Amino acid sequence: MRLDPFLSRRALIAALAASACGRKRATRYPGWLFVASGAEKEIAVADLSSFRRVATIPLPCAPDQLFHSNDRVYAICHDARTLLDIDPSNFSLKGEIALAGKPVVARLQPQRSALVATEDANALLRVDLANRRVEEHLALAGPPADLDVNGPLAAVTIPSKNAIVRIDADVEKIAGSTDVGVPCMALRFRRDGRTILAGAVAAREIVALDSQSGQLLTRMGLPVSPSKFCFSPDGGEMFVTGSGADVIAIVRPFQNDVEETILAGRTPDAMAVLEPRNLLFVSNPGSGDLTILDIQTRGVTASVHVGEAAGEVMVTPDSEYVLVMERRSGSVSVVRVATVLSRRNRTSSPPSPLLTVFATAADARSAVIVPYAQNS
């Protein structure tokens, strides 16, 4: 761990003590935000109890994606063909796992394992995270674009082959491959695991497959090139954003149809759902705004200016705050949910939902939230 120059060790201890004393007031979230910097070989750490950057974790390579499992944070480094094991309790690098090929995406599995799709070597790997070793290696027919896992089955898109490949989640064999006629990128399982939904960017459609047989069920035309998916709390709706129009397409995955499209600010992009409140938060990089939609009424609850190049959207586990990452600078805008709700309930002269903005790391690629309880 490296403390940032503007924060001494004494100041960090004081900040942590102050945050512990302040938790009873529930004015901040008791946890850490880890941010991967594509510009530097490091991860920035921010304290969400005070909304400020407090430390830097030096790494041997630039991280591209972070994910959190039990008491660890993991980072995949594409160019270095490496998966890094990071201990959030003391902000230190604990180990490295060499990968066959350049990792594109990783998904967690039970029992401290993960599936990692790699290009260059074109393979799907099953990684034992606890013991830092690759347990299984399954060759793919081409470079993978996305990966998802649901119970005993995994699925991978291979755009160069117009293929969606279904794979045993233990990475022992390929269950089947479907040529869907168009290149697909993003892919997700329906909540019950019975349908695979994949986004065909050029064709502007969602392709639905039966996950057991691989049979093509339907093609759903869209007004946008699908790139990002987000599900409603009950899994009955899938929100889709992409280039082509300033709208969100609402897909009904159990009916295999597009219910409607709704306006969602300029260039809707990353999304996050606030489950207890039935709200959808959508970043608008074209205008630097965060658009907040009521899922039930389909209406815009609020629009908050959060800065240029608004990117990833995260909700704190206590559902009290929404964090919006500005990718270029790494600044994080903090939106208070209670204020958003007061606007929805039309109280007189509600204050702005934007609580504060704090810096993390330039060229922010990915971020995870880790509660204090999981790194003590």
N, C-alpha and C positions, 0 to 999 in steps of 0.2 A: 504494500500500500504506500502511496505517496500523498501526503497532505498537500492541498493546494497552497501556493505561496501566501495567499491573503488570509489563510486560516491556520493558526498555530495549533499545536496539540492541546494546549490549555484551553484555547477557545472552543475546540471541538468537544472536549469533555464538558465544558460549561454549557455548550449548546445541547448536548445530550441530556444533561441534568435538568436543564430548563424545559426540554421537551417532555421529560418524564413527569415533571411537576405539572405540566400543562395538559396532560392527557385527560384529566378529569373534566376539563372544560369542553373537550371534544371539538376544539376549534381547528385542529390539524389532524393529519393522519399519521399514526405511529408506525412508520415504515421507511424503507429506502427505495429510491429510484435508481436503477442501474441503466446507463445509456452507452450504447456502443458507438464509438467514433470511427467513421470510415476515413477520416483525415489523419488520424494518429493511431499509434499502436497502444490503445488504452481504452479503459472504461471509466466514465465519469460517474461519481456517486453523489446523489443529492439526498438530503434529509427532508422527508415530507412533513415532519413535525414543525419545521421552520421554513420550508420551501426555499432551500438554498443548497448550492453545491458545496460539499464538504471534503471530498477526497478524490483521488485518481488512482486507478489500479493499472500499473504498467503491464503490458503484454508483449509477447514475442512477435505478434502479427496483428494486423488490423482486423477487428471483428466485424462480421456482417449481420449475424442474427443472434439474439440472446433468447434463452428459454430457462425457466425456473422449475426445478424438480426437487421436492422435499427440502433438504437443507443446503442445496447447491444451486449456483447459477452457472449455466453453460453457454459458451460462445463458439459459433462456427466461423472459421476464417477461410474464405473461399480460395484465395490465391495460394495460401500456405498449406491447403489440404489438411487442416487440423481442427480438432474439437478441443476446446479448453475447459478445464474444470476449475471453478472459482468458488472459494469459501466466502460467503457474504458476512460471516461473523467477524472476520478480521480483515476483509477486503484484500485477500491474497490469492495468488494463482497456486493451485495445488497440484496440477498435473496436466499433461497433454495426451491426446489420442490421435495417432497418425491415421489418416483416412486414404483409401484408394480412390483417387479422383478428387475433384473440386466440389465441396458440398454446396448444394443449391438450397435445400430446405430440410429441416428436421422436425419430427413429431414425436412427442413423448408416448411411452407405453408403460404399463404397470411394471412393478418390480424393478425399478431403477434401470430401465432400458429405453432406448430411443431408436427410431428408424431415421436414417439419413440417406437422402437421394443425392447422388453425385454425378456430375458431368465429367467430360474428359475420359474417365474410365467407364462411364455409363453404367452405373450399378446402384442397387439398393442395399444398404448395409444395416444390420441390426447390431447396435452397440450396447455393451454392458457398461453402464455408466459407473456403477459401484466399483468395478474392477478395472475400469479404463482399458477396455479391449474390444475389438471387433469380433463378434461371435459368428455372424453369418454374412455372406457376400453373394448377391444374386445379380447376374449380368442382365442388363436391359438392352432393348433393340436400338436405342438411341438416347440422346441427352434428355433427361427428365426436366419438366418445367414446374410441376407442383406435385404434392403428395398429401394424402389424408389417410387416417386410420379410423376404423370403427370396429371394435371387438376383434374377431378373428380375421378380419379382412383389411387389406390396405389397397389403395388405388393410386396410380401414377399416370400423369399425362405425358405423352411423348409427341410433341408437335411435329417433328420431322417425319413421323410415320402416320400422322393423323390418328393416333392410337390412344385409347384409354386401357391401361393394363391393370388387371385385378390380381392381387398377390396375397398368398398366405401371410398373415401378419408375423409369423415366425421366420419369414423370409426363407422358407425351405423350397417353395415351388411357385411357379406362375399358375394362377387359377384360370386365366384366360385373357385374351386381348381382343378388343373390338376396334375395327377400322370405322371411324365415324365420318370419314370423308372430308373433314376439315381439321386444321390444327386447333387444338384446345390448350389452354394455359391453366388458369385457376380451376380448382376442383374441390368439391366437398361432398361428404356423405349426407344424406337426409338423416334426421335425428335417429330414426329407428334402424338405420343401416341398410335398408332395403333398396334404396335408389342412390345412384351416383349422379351428381350434377356438375357439369363442366362448362366453362366459358369459352366459346369460339369467338375470338376477338375480331378477326377479319369478316366472318360471316354475320356478326352481331346476333348471336343466338346462344341460348342455353341448351345443351344436349343432355338428355336424361337417359340413363341406362339402368337396367335391372342389375343389381350388384351380384346376384347369384349366377345368373345365366349369361350376363353380358349383353343381353338383347337390347337394341335401341328402342326406347319407349316413345320418345317424341323429341321434336326440335321446337324451341320456343323463341320466336323472333323478338328482338329488342330494338329500342331506338338508340342504344348506346353499345359500344364495344366492351363487353363485360370484363372487368379486371379485378374487382373486389366484391366479396360476398360477406353478408352479416345476417344472422338469423334472429328472429323475434324470440322472446323468452320461452314460448311454448314450442318453438321449432316449426310452427305452421306457416311462417312467411320467411322468405329469403329476400333481403334487400340487395340490389345489385347496382354498382356504380361503374362508370367508364367514360371514355371520351365520346363525343358526338352530340351530346345534348346536356342541358343543365337540369337533368332529372334523375330520379331514382326509380328503377323498375322494381316492382313488387311481384315476386314469383311465389306461387303457391305450390310447394314441392309435393304435397300429397295429392293435389289435383292435376299436377303437371301442366299448369297454365300460367300466363302472366295476368295478374289481377288488374293492375293499373300502373300508371306512371305518375309521379308527383314531383312538383318543383321543389328543389332543395338548395337554393342559393346558386352561386356561380361555380362551375366545374366541381360537382360533388365528387369526393374521393374516399378517404378513409372513414370508417364508421365504428361506432360502439353503441351497445344497447345498455340502458340503465333498467335492469329488470324490475325492481320494486315499483318504479314510477312509470314504466311503459313509455320511455322516451328513447328516441334515436338521435345520437349526436353525429353530425356529418361535417368533416372538414372541407373547406372551400379554398384550395390553394390559389385559384384564379383571383380571388378578392381578399384573401387573408382573413376570412371569417369562419366562424363555427355556427352552423345552422342546427337548431334544435327542433325536432319534430315530435308531435304527439302521435304515437303509433296507432292509437284507437281512432282518433278523429282525422288523421292525416294532415293536420294543420301545423303551421309553423308557430312554435311557442315563443322562440326568441332567436335573434341573430347577434352574435358577439364578435367584435373585431379582435382577432388574436395575433395579427402580424402576417407578414408575407410568407409564402410557401408553407402554409399550414399543412401538417402531415398526420402522423399517427395519433389516434385518439385512444385514451385509456381512462377507465373508471376505477377509482380507488375501491378496495374491497368493502369498505364501509358504506359505499354508495353516496358519499358526501361531496366528493370532488371529481371533476373531469379534467384531465390533463391533455393538452394539445401540444404536440411537438412540432417546432419549426425546424425543418430538416437542415437547411443551410447553416444557420447560426447555432442550432441546438437549444435555443431558448424555449422554455416551457411555460405556456399560459395556463393558469389555474382558474377554473370556473366553479363557483359555488352552486351546488345543486339546489339548496334551499332558496336561493335568490331566483333561480330559474323557475321554481315552482310558484313562488310568490307572483312572478310575472304571469304565469299561466292562470293563476287564480285571480288576476287582475286587481291586486291590491293597489292602493293609490301611491303613485310615484315610487315604484320599487327601485332600489339601487341597481347599479350595473352588476351582472353576474360575474364579471371578470374580477377576481380577487387580487391576483398578483402575477408577475412574470419573473422567472429566474433563469439563469444561464446554466447549461450543462456542457455539451461537447459539440464542436462544429461537425457538419456532415453526419448528423445523427441518423444511424441506420436502423436501430432497433432499441427497445427499452422494455424492462420488466420491473414490476413492483414486488418487493419482498417485505412482509410484515416484520416488525421487531421480534416477535415471538419465534420466528423461524430462523433468526440468526443470532440468538442470544447464547 
